[in-house]
Amino acid sequence: MNYTACALCPRECNVNRQAGETGFCGCPDTALVSKTMLHQWEEPILAAKYSGAIFFGGCTLGCRYCQNRDISHKPTGTPTDSAGLRQMMQQLIHQGAENIDLITPTQFLPTILPALEEKFPVPVIYNCGGYEKPETISLLKDKV
């Protein structure tokens, strides 16, 4: 999985995001992190108090009534590489996150996967809309 001939989601736009092209999601070839935060009451089965929420810009769905519309329909956020993303996750855990909650992550899978290579002491949640390819699910095995 990579950003050239992008086929990360079932839409399979086949655009070359490394060359600046954008497909349905409108995203570049690096993760856009719109917000990180300790999120109270999110994922209560996996967190008694705080989830470590990482909101990514852009989305592969484009739902009309999206609660995160401002960041998902117009991809916004700080460009972040795998090392920076891992550091954000570690900071959230240090602040008390009981899990890492990756919110709308699919369009940045090539950046996210290296950040998950080394296991964390808390669960990682792949918080997506469910519109995923079987290949994506298999890549996430033992990581989320």
N, C-alpha and C positions, 0 to 999 in steps of 0.2 A: 504494500500500500504506500502510495506516494502522491505528490501533488501534480505530477505530470499525467496527462490523459486521465483526469480525475474521475474516479469511479468509486469514491468512498461511500456514497449512499446509493440507494436503489435508482435514483434518477440517472446516474451514470452520464453526466454532462460531457465527459471526455475533453474538458478544456485543460490547457496547460497553465495551471495557477502559478508555476514557477516563472512563466513568461509574462505574468501580469493579467492573464485572462481570468475571467470569473464566470462561473456557471450560475445555476439557480440560487445557491446560497449567497453568492456575491462576495465570498471570502478570499483573502490572499493566501499565500503559501506559508504562513506562520500563524500560530494561535493568537487570537485577539481575546484578551482577558478583560471583560467589562467591569467585573467586580469580584472581590474576594471578601468573605465575611464569615463571622461566626453567626450561624442562622439558628435562632431558637425555635423549637417546635417543628423543625423540618426533619423528615425521616425518623419519627419517634420510635419506631421499632429498633433502630440502630443507634439512637442517641437519646440518653436521658435528658440531656440539656442542650448541647450544641452540635450542629453539623458544620463542617468546614466547607462552605459553599463556594464554588468557583463558577461564575457565570461567564460563558463564552459568547462572543458576538457572532451574529449570523445564525442560520438554522436551515436544515434541509427540508423542513415541512412547510413553513409559511402559513400557519393557521390564522384565520381571520380574527379570532378572539384570543390571541395569545396574551398571557399575562405579562410576558417579557417583551412585548412588541417593540419597544423603543430600542432594544439592543439586538433583537433577533431579525427584524425586517430590514434594518439598515445596519450591517455589521459594524459595530463600534467596539473599541477597547484598545488596550495597550498591546502592541505586538510583543509576543513572548516566545522564547525558544524552550526546548525541553528542560534545560538546566534551570532556567528561571521559573518554569512551571513547577518543577520539583521543589525548588526553594519555597515557593508560595505554599505548597502543600505542607511542607515541614513547619513553616511558620504558623499555619492554622492549627496543626497538631500541638505545637508548643503553646499556643494560646488557649488550648483546651478542647479542640475539636475531637469528637468521638468517632468521626468518620470523615472521609473526603467525598464530597458530593459534586461530581462533574456535571454541570447543567448545560444542555445542548452541546455535547462534545463531538459528535460524529465528524463534522467537517474539518476537524483538526486532529484526527486520529494519528497521522504520521508524527505530529509533535508530541502528542500525549503518550503514546506507547513507550518511547524511551524513558519518559519521566516515571513510568510505572515498573520499570525493569526490576529495581530493588524493592522488595516488599516493605510496606508500611506497617506500623504496629496497630493500625486501625483499619476497618473495612473501607474500600473504595466503592462508591456508587456511581454507576453509569446512568445518569438521569436523562433519558432521551424520550422522544415521542413514540418509540417502538417501531419506527419505520427503518429497519436495519437489514443489512444483507447478512446471510448466514456466515460469510467470510469474516465480517466484523465481529460477530458474536464469538466465533472460534478464536480470533486474535485476542479477545478479552479474557479467555479462559485462564483461570488462576491469577488474574490481575484484579478483577472486580468481583 
